[in-house]
């Protein structure tokens, strides 16, 4: 008997995980299903028990389901929320054993070897799991066996809610012998091919010569069978904890000078950036906590315009905050943590694109430490030919200047609300008065007709189209003026630099 058969593996399968998650917050007794769009077709993804009693099944077309069950209630599936809920259950299962992994999209796998006696035995542990999950509104099926494959098979195809298989190779085979071949976690095509040959149960597979199965279906069938019986090892991979981006330093003697604190911060920053580089992420917000000898704490926060992990670029940003710290009788501990990180893959630096591209980000970060990153904006192009809507104002730290401005006639640097002129005529006036200035037209370029966007509420464009002109005055002013044909009148809306 191999060492693997001394293990006790527990498989938890939640057949209605997605619907149970939704119905826990809003219970209903009517048929209910979650739908998912697959290949431009809306199909049932997960159903409650009432929907299954009405003859509905997973993968069924939503239109056909409504025809069979007019009382069916439905909602789109939130795959992200369902995955997060499964991870919550994984953390909950850690109370039973320290080795818990995710099994597919609706199951958990636990290695409870040597842990069941802490709960009074396997039977007491299994009853406690079922009781707690049912009380939480979750349906579960449990399989317990010496191997992961056998536990999975019992949970998914067992005759009862809790199915157990004792130790020993013969006991494992006898415990799963009557289960269908699909319990070996085979692909659907292989399962159909085995059924056509009359091999419908696991006992049929075990009694068939291995060479015959290998020639016809490859090594997958033999591998899955050996994994279920314990002849081939199969590991349970628990999810790794998220990396913690924090470092700490305790100094033997209290420090208080800005230079000493900066030197200690530099050492911490070097360790932190090494972690960031190893995980291909960059810090967006850094928090430096300084503990004084009187147990008081002061914090210095640095927010970056872009994800960064370069010590030389980040360190100068701490100087202003550290200079304002009251060290008291001295600082004996420093702790640096990246409280917000973002993905930052490794990039190739060449003679065309190098570190000079980061100078603008460094400038924004430096200004942000003084006036706040939210106070620094940039203008970005918008898809509209209306002058007032041809741009948007966005925070520079959370936007990229990637969009290209649409080509066409030039636009003025200064744009303001239209200011009416006291002049008439369809052509630009030769002389007019604007802002108490008497101006004479030198030459004019235009017109450029702009029509309002009829599908939007265009405030100020009720008069219809506008004919825009670029007016060059003899006094040096270059104005952007428009004429409204429907309601004749001249207006100034902008000025070129």
N, C-alpha and C positions, 0 to 999 in steps of 0.2 A: 504494500500500500504506500503510495507516494505521500510526501509531506503535505501536498496541496489538499488531500482529502481530509486532513485534520482541521481545515478551516471551516468557518461557518459564515456563509455569505447570505445577506438578506437583501432581497429585491423588493422595492416598493413601486408599484405601478398605479398611477392615477389615471384611470380610463377617461374621466371627464374633467380633467384639470382645468381647461380653459373655461368651460361653462360653470364649474363649481366656483371658480374665482369670481365670476361676474354675479352669480346668483347668491353668493354670500352677502353681498351688499344690498341686493334687491331680490328677495326670494319670490318666485312665482310657481304656481302649480301647473300652468298651461304648458304645452309643448314649446320648447325653446331651443334655438340653435344659433351658433356663431358661424358666420359665412366668411368665405375667403375667395378672392378672385384668382383663378388659375386659368391661364391661356385665354384671357378675355371672357371667361365664363364664371358666373357667381355660383359657387358650390358650398355645400355644408361642410364645415370643418370640425365642429364638435357639437354634440347633442346631449340634452339631459335625458333622464330615464323616460319621461312622459313622451318625448318625441320618438324615441326608439320603439315604444309600445305602439305607436301609430304607423309603424312600418318604415320609418325613415332611417337612413344610414349615412355614414360619413362618405363624402365624395359625391353625393347625390346632387343633381342640379337643383338650384333653389326654385326655379319655376316648376319643376316636377314635384318638389316637396310641398309647395303651396297648393298644387292641384290635389295631392293626396291628403293634405292636412290644412284646410283653410284657416284653422285657428293657430297656426304656427306663428310664434313671435321670434324675431331674429335681431341680430346686431352684428356689425363687422367685428372680426377678430382683431385684437391688439396683440400681435406676436411679441412685441418688446415687453409689454406688461406681463404677459404670461411667462416669458423667460425669467423676468425679474422675480416673479412670484415663486417659480421653481427654485431659484437660488435662495429665496427666503426660507423655503422648506428645507433646503440643504443645511442651512445654518441651524435650523431648529433640530434637525436629526443629529447634530453633533452632541446632543445631550446623551445619546445612547452609545456612541462610540466615536473615537477621534478620526476614523478613516471613512469618509463619506464622499461619494462622487456622484456626478450627474449622469443619468442613463437615458440618452436620447432627449426628446423634448417633453416627456411626461413621466419620467421615472427617476428614482434614486437607487443607488447601490451602496450597501453598507457592509463592511467587514467587521462583524461583531465577535470575532474570535477572542475568547478570554474576557468578554465584557458582559455576557448575559447573566453571570452569577451576581453582578452588582445590583441587578433588578429582581433577584429571586428566581432566576432561571429563564429559559427561552420562552416558555409558555406565558409567564407573567409579563415578559417584555413585549411579546407580540400582542397580547391583549391590551396592554397599556397604549401601544402605538395606535391600534385600531380605535380604541376609545377616544383618544385625544383628537385624532383626525376626523372621526365622525362628529365629534362635538363641535369641531371647527367648520363643519359643513362640507367635508371633502370625502369623496368615495375613494377607497384604496383596496388593492389586492396585493397580497404578500406571498412571496415565495422564499423558503429557507432551505438551503442545501449546502453541501460542501464546496460547490463550485459556482462561479458566476453564471455560467451558461445554464446549469440546472435550475438555479434560483430564478433566473429570468423566465425560463420555460414554465415553471410552476406558477409564477405570478400572472403570466399572460394567458396560460391555457389550462390552469389547474381547475379542478371541479368545485372548489370552495374558495371563500375569501382568503383563508389562511391555509397554505399547503406546505408541508414539511417533508424533508427527505433526510434520513439518518445517514450516519457515517458509513463509509465502506463503498468500494466500487460496485459491488453487486446491488447494494441498496440504492445507489444513485441510478443505475440502469433500470431497476425495477420500479423506482419512483417516477420515472419519466417515460417508461416504455410505451405506455398507451397514448401519449400525447402526439398530436400531428407533427409532421415533419417541419411545418412552419415554426414550431417551437425551437428549432435549432438556429433561428435567426438567419435563415437563408434568403436569397433573393427570390422574388416572385417567379421569375422564369425558371429557376432551378426547382422550386416547389411544384410548379405545374408539371415539369418534366418528370419528376419522381412519381407524382400521382398517376400520370399516364402509364407508367411502368408497373403500377400496382403497389408502389412503396408509399404507404400513407401514414405510417406511424414510425416513431423512433426505433421501436423494436424491429421493424422491417429493415430499417437502415443498418442496424447493428448486425443483423443476420445475413446481410448481403456481402459477398466478397469485396474487399476493398479495391482490388485491382479493377473490378467491373465498374465501381462507382467513379474511380479516378479517371478511367478512359472516357467515360461518358460525360461526367460533370466537372472534371478537374479536381483540385485539392480542397475546395471550399467545404464540401460536404464532410469529408474525413476530418478536416481541421475543426469544424464546429462540433462534430460528434466527440472528438477527443477532448475538446475544451469542456464540454458538458460533463463528460465522465471523469475529468481530472487528469487524463493522460498528457494534456498540453496545458501549460500554465497560462493564465489570463489575469492581468493585473487590474486593480482598481485604482484609477488615477483621480485623487481628490483635486479640487480646484485650488490653485495657489492663491494665497492672500495677496491683495493688491500691495504693491511696493509702497513703503513709507519713505517719503523724501524729507527726512529731518536728521540733523546732526547736532551734537552737543559737545561742549568743552567746559571743563572745570579747571580754573587756574589755581595754582598753589598759593599765590599771593594776590590780594585784591588789586585791580587796576582801575584807573580812572582817566588817564590821558587819552585824548582822541586818537593819537598815533598808536597807542597800545591796543585800544579796542578795534581799530581798523586792521591792525596786524592779525589779531585773533579772528576777526571776521573773514579775512582773506583765507586763513587756513580752513575755516569751516566751509567757506564757499567753494574751495577746491575739492573738498570731499563730497559736497552736495552735487557739484557739477559732474563729478565722476559717475555718481548714481544716475543722473539725468542722461548722460551720454550712453550708459550701458542699456537704458530702457528706451532710448530714442525719443525722449520727450524734452520739452523746454519749459522753464518756469515763466509764469505770467505774474504771479504775486508771491513775494517773499516776505517772511515775517521774522525779524530778529528780536528775540526776547533776552533782555539783560537783567540778571538777578543780582541785586545788591546784597551786601553783607547783613543789612537789617531786614532781609527777606522781602524787600520791596521789589517790584518788577516794573520795567519800562520796556516798551515795544517800539520798534522802528519798522514801518511797513514800506516796501518798495513795490510799485506796480509798473510793469513793463509794457511797452507798446507792442511788442512782438514776443513770442516764445524765445527765450535765450538760455544758454548754458555756458557762456564764455565768461570766465572769471574777470578778465581785464575790462570787459564791457559793463559788467554788473557792479563791480566793487565801487567805482566812483559814485554811484547813485546812493550809497549808504552814508556818504560823508556828511551831507547836510543834516540827515536825521540823527546821526550819532553825535554831531556837534551840539545838538540841542538837548541831549540827554543829561539829566542831573545824576551824576555818579554817586553822590552822597559820600559815604566812607569807603567806597570802592565797589567794584563789580567782581564777583567770584565765579559766575557761571554765565555762559552764553549758549543760546540755543537758536539755530537757524532752520527754518522749515519752509518748504515750497508748498504753500496752501492751495495753489491753483497751477496745474500743469496742462499742457496741450501737446499733441503729437508733433515731433520735430525730427523727421527722418534725416539720415545722413545725406549730404549733398556733395557733389563734386565741385571743387573750386579750381578754375582754370584762369587763363590769361584774359578771357572775355568777361567772365562773371566771377567776381571775387568778393572780398570783404567790403569794398567801397559801397556795395549796395545796401549795407546795413547802417550807413551813416545817418540816413533820415530817421530810421527807427531809434537810433541812439539819441538824436536830437529831440524827438518826441518824448522819449522816456525822461530825459533831463528836464524838459519843460514841464512834464507831468508831475514830477516830484515837487515842483514849486507851486503850480497853479491847479493841478489836478488833470488827469487824462481826459475827463469828460469835457474840459474847457477847450480842447484842441480839436478843431473840425477840419474837414476837407470837403470840397465840392465834387460831387460825382454826377456823371451824366444820367439823365432819365429819358425814357422813351416817350417824348412828347414834343410836338412842334410849337406848343404854346410857350412863349418866352418865360412866363412865370413858373412853368412846370417842366422846363427842360433840364433841371438840375435838382439834386437833393443835397442836404447838408447832413453829413454823417460823422460820428466820432472817428478821428484818425487812427486811434489805437485798435478799433474793431472793424476796420474796413481796409480794402486794398485799392490802390489807384490803378486797377487793371482795365476798367472800361474805357473805351475810346470815344471821344466826343464826335458826334455825327458831323460830317463835312457839310459845307454849304456856305451861305453868306455869313460874314463875320457878325459877331454879337458884341454889344458894348460891355466894357468892364464894369460900369456902374449901371445897375438896373433898379428903377424905383417905380412907384405907382404913377400911372399916367397923369400928367399935368396939362390942363386945357390951355389953349392959346386963343387969343381974341383976333382971329383972322379967318378969312373965307377963301373959297376957291378950291378947285380940284388939284391944281398944281401947287407945289411948295411955294410958300410966300416969299417975296423978295426981302421984305422987312417985317420983323415981328419983335415982340417984347416977351422975354422969358426971365422970370425971377428978377424983375426990375432992371434987366439988362436989355438994351436995344441992340439987336443983332441984325446983320445983313447977310443974306445967303450968297456965298461965293459960287458953289456948284452943288448939285444934288445927284444922288445915285439911287435909282429905284424905278418903279415901286416893286416891293416884294409882298405879295398878297398872302395873308395867313387867315385861314378859316377856323372857327371854333370847333372843338370836339363835341359834336352833338350828343354823344353817348354819356358825357359827363356833365356835372353841374359846374359850368364855367362862370364863376362870379366875375362880373365886369365885362363880359363879352356878349351881353344881351343885344348889343347894337349890331352884331353880325360880323362880317369880315373886316379886316383891317389891311390897309395898304401902307407898308413901312418904307421909309426913306432914310438914307444917310445924308445928313445935311452938314456941309462944311461951311462954316461962317468965316467972314473976313476978319473977325475978331479972334479967331483961333479956336473957337468952340466947335466940337464935332458931336452933333446930336443925333439921336435915333428917334425919329418922329413918325407918327402914323396918322392916316386920314380914314375916317369912317364914312363910306359912301351912303349907307342907309340913313344915318343921322349925321349930316355933314358937320364935320368939325375936325380940328387939328389938335394933336396931343404930343407931348414930349415924354418918352418913357425911359430913355437911357442916354448915357454919354460915354463916348469912346475916350480912352486915355490919350 
